C-alpha cells in the first residue's frame, strides 16, 4: 500500500510514485492506494515536479502487505532549492504492534 500523510506543503500537487521505474500511483494528501507487486526486492521512489525522494528498497515476502509512506513536510521546503533529489520523504511503515513498533516509519 502506498500512502501520503497530511503534508500541507504540497497540498495542491500530486506525488507520483514509481515502483521499479514504473509509475504506479498519483497521491493527493491523506490518500492511500493499494498496488500488487510480486514477492522480492523492489525500488520505490516518489516525485513531485522537479523534486524526488531518495530511492527506497523494499523487500516483500509472499503474502506480506507493506505500507510505504511519502510526503512533503514544511521542514523540507528549503531542500527543493538546495537538494531537490532528496526533498520528498519516503519510508516503509511498520504496522502497529509489529516487533515493538507503533506504526511509525522506519
N, C-alpha and C positions, 0 to 999 in steps of 0.2 A: 504494500500500500504506500502511496506517495501522499504526503500531507504538507500543508502550508499553514503556519500558525497566524496569529494576529500581528503581522508585521506591517504596520501602517506606513512605513517609509516607502513602500512600493504599492500603496493602496490601489492606484489606477492602472497598474501594469500586471500582466500575466508573467508567471515564472514558467519557462519551458524546461521540461525535464527529459533528458536523454538517458537511455539505458543501452550500453554497448554501442553508442553512437547513433541510435535510432530515436527520433522524437516519439515519446510515448504519452506525454500529458502536458496540458496547459493549466496551471493552477492559479486561481484567484486567492486572496486572503481567506483564511478559515475554510478551506476546502480539502477534500480527500478524494483520491482516485485509486481504485483497485486495478492493478495490472497483473497479468500472469507471466511469470518467467520460468524457464527451465531450472532445475537444480544446478548449482555450480557457482562459480565466481562471476560477478557482473560489475561493470564500471558504471557509476551513476554520476551525472553532472547536471547542475541547474544553471540556467542563464536567463538574463533579463536585459534586453537591449545589448549594450556592449560589455556588460559585466557578467561574470560567471562565478561559480563556486569552484573550490578545488575538486578534483576527481575523488570520488569515494568508491572504494572497492567493498563489495558486499558479497559474502558467501551465504548461499541459500541451500539449506538441506531439503531433501524430498519431503513434501507435505508441510514445510515451515511457512509461516506467514511473517513477513518482515515489514516494518514501517521505516520509511526514510522521510525525514522532515527537512524542508528547505525554507528559507525566508530572507528578508532584507530588513534587519533591525536598524533603527535610527543610528545606533552606535557605529554602523558600518558605512554611513553615507560618505564620509571623507575618503574611504577606500575606493569609491567609484572613480576618483581622480588619480590617486596615487598607486593603487594596486587593483585595477579592475578585474583581474583574473582570480581574485580571492575575496570579492565583495560579498557575495551571497553565502549564507551559512548552509551547510548540509551535514546531516548526521543520521546514523541509524539510531532508532529509538527502541529501547528495551521495554517490553510490556510491564505494567505494574506487577510487582511481586516476583519478577524473574531474577533469580540469583541475587537477592538482596537489593534490587533496584526499585525505583519508584516511578518508572515510566519516563525517565529522563534521557536525553540524548547522550550517547557515549562517544 
